[in-house]
Amino acid sequence: MKGWFSVPQFSLPFGKTQLSIEAPETGFLGTFLPQRAEDMSAEVERLTVAQALDNPIGASQLETLVSSGQTVTILASDLTRPCPNAALLEPLLDRLLRGGVKERDITVVIGLGLHRQMSSAELMQTVGSRVFKRVRVVNHDINDTVKVGTTSRGTPVAVSRLAVEADFLIATGNVEFHYFAGFSGGAKALVPGAASDVTIRSNHALMIQDGAEAAAIVGNPVREDLEEAADFVGIDFILNAIVDEEHAVVTAAAGGVQQAHRHLCEQLATLGIVQVPQFLDTAIVSAGGFPKDINLYQAQKALDNTAAVVKHGGTLVLLAACPEGFGSETFSDWLMRGRSTGELLEDLKKSFVLGGHKAAAIARAAQRIDILLVSETPLTEGSLTGLTEFRSAQAAVDAAVTKAGKTGIYGVFPRGASTLPRVK
């Protein structure tokens, strides 16, 4: 970076560590982050969740809705999500017991969707040892589902037998921006979290339709379809949260599946939509560290969030550790076939393939901008459609700002998966 008048340094999340990079002071527009809440201690976090359960939205208090002899299934997130499961599950169990439900009648189902099965040690890690020892905790079995209907958009709906057969169904999760479902959380814990392969693929195929974008609910075909699908079963109660970069609960909401979810979506829009003064020549983006960059399949969300504020012909540098590589064999196959971005997009239109949809999202962005990827180790020795791999974060940043020249404008996004930038 010699020749620049000043060299600011940035430390950005990368896996479970931080990466340090340098970039020119000239052209630096700013570091863009979601609004930050005060640091959350464990006690404040506990009180925040308790307050949500004491004041449910669109429903009565949980302990008044259940009774002795009922079976209860709780849907929880897998390790690819930054959801603090223990902070949500422990108070839920206490409320259920207060309502007369026995621990032996409670099952926690980890909503894997199409993600890999979690080991027993990982299950205990994600729900916490106290929950793991008190109730049954299982992976969602994608082969043990029950057909419950077909949505108006034609999605055949089959979901976990444990969800269908439970007397009372609870969904947990964290609310963050989702690049085609609008927001995570709410009914998404059931569909796609605990749905069949066919249901997930059919719902996700709607992502190529208009309206399927981040922060959109009304008119979003994916969100509307998955909520219609969940209604065939009926989620009786939810507990959702917005979390900070340390995965601590910033705010929470409990109650009706749509009412409580929408309450948090509105809050997240206030916290997470960040105004950028102008379009950028270069965006330097961290997915936000573990688990948001556990693989490229997850880290792609940060790319999609921030690509829209990069000028046509500009560059996005994505820092994502990806210790588990691509995260999907189908995803990697689509990126490594050697097709152009246009060919890849046309192939998906002809035949929607889950995993291919992530590759298509990258290809769509790559038709406008250059995307430079920095991971712990190169994902492949060959080429990737829409992506150029760099072994060094500094080398990638140097290449981007050199391309833009001394008049280039750049911004830094340390929490790309949790930030939705918009140009004023």
matplotlib code that plots the C-alpha trace (Angstrom):
import matplotlib.pyplot as plt

x = [0.0, 3.0, 2.2, -0.9, -0.7, -2.1, -2.8, -5.7, -5.9, -9.0, -9.6, -12.4, -14.1, -12.8, -13.9, -13.2, -10.4, -9.8, -8.0, -6.1, -5.9, -4.7, -6.4, -5.8, -7.2, -8.1, -11.5, -12.5, -16.3, -16.7, -17.2, -20.8, -22.3, -25.8, -26.8, -25.2, -27.0, -25.4, -23.2, -25.5, -24.5, -25.8, -28.2, -29.5, -29.9, -31.9, -34.1, -34.7, -36.0, -38.0, -39.7, -40.6, -42.2, -44.0, -45.5, -46.2, -47.5, -50.7, -50.9, -51.3, -48.4, -46.9, -47.5, -51.3, -51.4, -50.1, -51.1, -50.0, -50.0, -49.3, -46.4, -44.4, -42.0, -39.6, -37.9, -34.4, -31.6, -28.6, -25.0, -24.9, -27.2, -26.0, -29.0, -28.2, -30.3, -29.6, -30.7, -34.1, -34.6, -33.8, -36.6, -39.0, -38.5, -39.0, -42.3, -43.5, -42.8, -44.7, -47.6, -47.5, -45.7, -43.2, -39.6, -40.1, -42.8, -40.6, -38.5, -36.2, -35.8, -32.8, -34.1, -31.4, -33.3, -30.9, -27.8, -25.7, -26.6, -25.0, -23.1, -24.2, -21.4, -22.6, -26.2, -25.2, -23.0, -25.8, -28.6, -26.4, -25.6, -28.5, -31.1, -29.4, -29.5, -33.1, -35.0, -34.6, -32.7, -32.6, -31.7, -34.5, -34.9, -35.7, -36.9, -39.5, -42.0, -45.8, -47.6, -50.0, -51.2, -50.2, -49.9, -51.6, -48.3, -48.0, -45.6, -46.3, -45.9, -44.4, -42.8, -41.3, -43.5, -42.4, -43.8, -47.1, -47.8, -47.0, -49.9, -48.1, -45.5, -43.0, -40.6, -37.4, -34.8, -33.1, -34.3, -31.8, -32.0, -32.5, -31.6, -34.7, -37.1, -36.9, -36.0, -35.1, -37.1, -40.8, -42.4, -39.0, -38.1, -40.6, -40.4, -37.6, -36.1, -38.0, -39.5, -39.0, -36.5, -39.3, -41.0, -37.7, -36.8, -40.3, -40.4, -36.9, -37.6, -39.7, -36.6, -36.2, -39.6, -40.0, -40.3, -38.0, -35.5, -34.0, -36.2, -39.4, -42.4, -45.5, -45.3, -42.4, -43.3, -40.9, -42.0, -45.7, -45.4, -43.5, -45.9, -48.9, -47.1, -46.6, -50.2, -51.1, -49.6, -50.0, -47.1, -48.7, -46.0, -42.7, -39.7, -37.4, -34.5, -32.3, -28.7, -25.5, -22.1, -21.3, -24.6, -26.1, -29.8, -30.3, -34.1, -36.7, -40.3, -42.7, -46.2, -48.1, -46.0, -46.6, -47.3, -44.1, -42.0, -43.2, -42.4, -38.8, -38.6, -39.6, -36.9, -34.3, -35.1, -34.4, -31.2, -29.8, -30.7, -27.7, -27.6, -24.6, -24.1, -23.1, -22.4, -18.9, -16.1, -15.0, -16.8, -14.6, -17.0, -16.6, -19.5, -19.2, -17.1, -18.3, -20.9, -21.8, -18.8, -18.7, -18.9, -19.5, -23.1, -23.7, -21.3, -23.0, -25.7, -23.2, -22.2, -25.9, -26.6, -23.8, -23.5, -26.3, -24.2, -21.3, -21.1, -21.5, -17.9, -16.8, -15.3, -16.5, -13.9, -15.5, -13.7, -15.1, -13.1, -15.2, -13.6, -16.2, -15.6, -18.5, -21.1, -22.9, -21.7, -24.4, -23.4, -19.7, -20.6, -22.5, -19.7, -17.0, -18.5, -16.6, -19.8, -20.2, -22.4, -25.1, -25.0, -25.3, -28.4, -30.0, -29.5, -31.2, -34.2, -34.6, -34.4, -34.3, -31.8, -31.3, -27.6, -27.6, -29.7, -26.8, -24.5, -27.0, -27.2, -23.4, -23.6, -26.2, -24.1, -21.0, -22.6, -22.4, -19.3, -16.0, -16.1, -12.8, -13.0, -10.6, -11.0, -8.7, -7.6, -8.4, -11.7, -10.4, -7.4, -9.6, -11.9, -15.2, -18.0, -18.3, -15.6, -11.8, -10.0, -7.1, -4.8, -4.2, -6.8, -4.3, -3.6, -7.3, -7.8, -4.7, -6.0, -9.5, -8.3, -5.6, -8.3, -10.4, -7.5, -6.8, -10.3, -12.0, -14.5, -14.6, -16.5, -15.9, -18.6, -17.4, -20.8, -22.0, -24.6, -26.3, -26.0, -28.3, -26.8, -28.9, -27.7, -29.6]
y = [0.0, 2.3, 5.6, 6.4, 9.2, 7.2, 3.6, 2.9, -0.6, -2.7, -5.8, -7.9, -11.1, -14.3, -17.6, -17.5, -15.0, -11.6, -10.6, -7.4, -5.5, -2.1, 0.2, 3.7, 6.7, 8.3, 7.2, 5.7, 6.3, 4.6, 1.4, 0.4, -1.6, -2.3, -0.1, -1.6, -2.3, -2.0, -5.0, -7.8, -9.5, -13.0, -11.6, -8.9, -11.5, -13.7, -10.8, -9.8, -13.3, -13.5, -10.2, -11.4, -14.6, -12.5, -10.2, -12.4, -10.8, -12.2, -15.1, -15.8, -16.7, -20.1, -21.7, -21.1, -22.7, -26.1, -28.8, -32.0, -35.0, -33.0, -33.7, -30.7, -30.4, -27.4, -26.5, -25.1, -23.9, -25.9, -24.9, -22.9, -20.3, -17.7, -18.4, -18.7, -21.8, -22.3, -18.8, -19.5, -23.1, -23.1, -20.5, -22.3, -25.5, -23.8, -22.3, -25.6, -27.4, -24.6, -25.4, -29.0, -30.6, -33.3, -33.3, -36.8, -35.3, -32.6, -33.1, -30.5, -31.0, -29.4, -27.9, -29.0, -28.3, -29.9, -29.3, -32.1, -34.1, -32.9, -35.2, -35.9, -33.6, -30.8, -31.3, -30.8, -27.8, -26.0, -26.5, -26.3, -29.2, -28.4, -28.7, -31.7, -33.6, -32.6, -33.5, -35.5, -33.6, -35.0, -34.0, -33.4, -36.6, -35.5, -39.0, -39.1, -36.5, -36.4, -34.9, -32.2, -30.3, -28.3, -24.5, -22.2, -21.9, -25.6, -26.5, -30.0, -29.7, -32.6, -31.8, -33.6, -36.3, -35.1, -31.6, -33.0, -35.4, -33.1, -31.7, -28.4, -27.0, -24.2, -22.6, -20.8, -18.9, -15.7, -13.0, -11.6, -10.5, -13.3, -12.7, -14.3, -15.1, -11.5, -12.4, -15.6, -16.7, -17.3, -20.1, -20.7, -23.0, -25.5, -24.8, -25.3, -26.1, -29.3, -30.1, -32.7, -32.5, -31.9, -29.2, -27.3, -27.5, -26.4, -23.5, -22.3, -22.5, -19.4, -17.3, -16.5, -14.7, -11.0, -9.9, -12.6, -10.3, -9.2, -7.3, -8.0, -9.9, -8.6, -9.8, -12.1, -15.4, -17.5, -16.0, -16.1, -19.7, -21.0, -19.4, -20.9, -24.2, -23.9, -23.1, -26.7, -27.8, -24.7, -23.4, -22.7, -20.4, -18.9, -17.4, -15.4, -13.1, -10.6, -11.2, -9.1, -10.1, -12.1, -14.0, -12.5, -11.7, -8.0, -8.2, -11.0, -11.5, -14.4, -15.3, -15.7, -17.0, -14.0, -11.3, -11.8, -12.4, -9.2, -7.2, -8.3, -7.8, -4.2, -3.8, -5.4, -3.1, -0.2, -1.7, -3.3, -1.3, 1.0, 4.1, 4.5, 7.9, 6.8, 3.7, 2.2, 1.2, -1.4, -3.1, -5.0, -7.4, -9.9, -12.4, -11.7, -14.7, -18.0, -19.4, -17.0, -18.1, -21.8, -22.5, -20.6, -21.7, -19.5, -16.7, -16.0, -14.2, -11.4, -11.1, -10.8, -8.2, -5.8, -6.3, -3.9, -0.9, -1.6, 0.2, -1.7, -2.8, -2.4, -5.0, -6.9, -8.5, -11.3, -12.5, -15.9, -18.5, -21.4, -24.2, -26.6, -25.6, -25.0, -26.5, -28.4, -30.8, -29.5, -25.9, -26.7, -28.7, -25.8, -23.3, -25.6, -26.7, -24.0, -22.2, -18.5, -16.6, -16.3, -20.0, -20.9, -18.6, -20.0, -23.6, -22.8, -21.2, -24.4, -26.7, -25.4, -27.3, -26.5, -25.7, -24.4, -21.6, -20.3, -20.5, -18.6, -15.8, -15.4, -15.5, -12.8, -10.5, -11.4, -10.2, -6.7, -6.7, -8.6, -10.8, -11.7, -14.5, -15.0, -18.2, -20.1, -22.4, -22.3, -24.0, -25.4, -25.4, -24.8, -21.9, -20.9, -19.3, -15.7, -15.8, -15.2, -16.8, -15.0, -16.6, -13.3, -10.9, -8.0, -9.1, -9.1, -5.6, -4.3, -5.7, -4.1, -0.6, -0.6, -1.4, 1.5, 3.9, 6.9, 8.3, 5.1, 5.0, 2.1, 1.0, -1.7, -4.0, -6.1, -7.8, -8.4, -11.1, -8.8, -5.5, -4.5, -1.4, 0.9, 3.9, 7.0]
z = [0.0, -0.4, -2.0, 0.0, 2.5, 5.4, 6.1, 8.5, 10.0, 10.5, 12.6, 11.2, 12.5, 10.7, 12.1, 15.8, 15.4, 13.9, 10.6, 10.4, 7.2, 6.0, 3.5, 2.3, 4.2, 0.9, -0.2, 3.1, 3.5, 6.9, 8.9, 8.7, 11.6, 12.9, 15.8, 18.9, 22.1, 25.4, 26.4, 27.6, 30.8, 31.4, 34.1, 31.7, 29.0, 31.4, 32.4, 28.8, 27.9, 31.1, 30.3, 26.8, 28.4, 31.0, 28.3, 25.2, 22.1, 20.6, 23.1, 26.8, 29.0, 28.1, 31.5, 31.2, 27.7, 28.7, 31.1, 32.7, 30.3, 27.2, 24.9, 23.8, 20.9, 20.8, 17.5, 17.9, 15.6, 14.5, 14.9, 11.7, 13.3, 15.8, 18.1, 21.8, 22.3, 25.9, 26.8, 25.2, 26.0, 29.8, 30.6, 28.3, 30.1, 33.5, 32.2, 30.8, 34.1, 35.9, 33.7, 34.6, 31.7, 32.6, 31.4, 30.0, 27.7, 26.2, 23.0, 21.5, 17.7, 16.1, 12.8, 10.4, 7.2, 4.7, 6.8, 8.1, 11.2, 14.5, 16.8, 20.3, 21.6, 19.2, 20.3, 23.9, 22.9, 21.0, 23.6, 26.7, 29.1, 31.5, 28.8, 27.3, 30.6, 31.3, 28.1, 24.9, 22.2, 18.7, 15.1, 12.7, 10.7, 7.1, 6.4, 9.2, 8.1, 7.7, 4.7, 6.0, 2.9, -0.2, -0.2, -2.7, -4.5, -4.9, -2.2, -0.9, 2.9, 4.9, 8.3, 11.3, 12.8, 16.2, 15.4, 13.9, 16.7, 19.6, 21.7, 21.8, 19.4, 20.2, 17.8, 18.8, 16.8, 16.1, 13.8, 11.3, 7.6, 5.2, 1.6, 0.1, 3.0, 4.2, 7.8, 9.7, 12.7, 13.2, 11.2, 9.5, 12.4, 11.0, 7.3, 6.2, 9.6, 10.3, 6.8, 4.2, 1.3, -1.2, 0.9, 1.3, -2.4, -3.5, -1.1, -1.9, -5.6, -5.1, -4.4, -8.1, -8.1, -7.6, -3.9, -2.5, -0.9, 2.4, 4.8, 2.8, 4.2, 2.4, -1.2, -0.5, -2.1, 0.0, 3.4, 2.5, 1.3, 4.4, 6.7, 4.9, 5.1, 8.8, 9.3, 8.3, 11.6, 13.7, 15.8, 19.3, 20.7, 19.7, 21.5, 19.2, 19.8, 18.1, 19.1, 19.1, 17.6, 20.7, 20.2, 23.3, 23.4, 22.7, 22.7, 22.6, 21.9, 22.7, 21.8, 18.5, 15.7, 13.4, 16.0, 18.0, 14.9, 13.2, 16.4, 16.2, 12.4, 12.9, 15.6, 13.4, 10.5, 12.8, 14.2, 11.1, 8.0, 7.6, 5.4, 3.2, 1.7, -1.8, -3.9, -3.3, -5.6, -3.0, -0.1, 2.4, 4.1, 6.9, 7.3, 11.0, 12.2, 13.5, 12.9, 10.1, 8.1, 9.1, 5.4, 2.2, 2.1, 5.2, 4.4, 1.1, 3.0, 3.9, 0.3, -0.8, 1.9, 0.8, -2.9, -3.7, -2.4, -4.7, -8.0, -11.3, -12.1, -8.4, -6.1, -3.0, -0.8, 1.3, 4.4, 5.5, 7.2, 5.9, 8.1, 6.7, 3.1, 0.8, 3.2, 0.4, -2.3, -4.7, -4.1, -4.7, -7.8, -9.3, -8.6, -10.0, -13.3, -15.2, -16.5, -17.0, -14.6, -17.3, -18.0, -14.4, -13.9, -17.0, -15.8, -12.5, -14.3, -16.3, -13.3, -9.7, -7.5, -3.8, -3.4, -7.0, -5.7, -3.6, -6.6, -8.6, -6.0, -6.2, -10.0, -10.1, -8.0, -10.0, -13.2, -11.7, -9.6, -8.9, -5.8, -4.1, -1.5, 1.4, 3.4, 5.8, 3.0, -0.7, -1.4, -4.7, -6.8, -9.9, -10.8, -9.2, -11.1, -9.9, -7.3, -7.3, -4.4, -2.6, 0.0, 1.7, 3.0, 2.5, -1.1, -1.9, -0.4, -2.2, -5.5, -5.0, -4.0, -6.7, -9.3, -8.0, -8.0, -5.8, -6.4, -5.4, -2.5, -0.1, 3.0, 5.6, 6.9, 9.9, 10.4, 6.9, 7.6, 10.2, 8.3, 5.5, 3.9, 1.7, -0.3, 0.8]

ax = plt.figure().add_subplot(projection="3d")
ax.plot(x, y, z, "-o")
ax.set_aspect("equal")
plt.show()
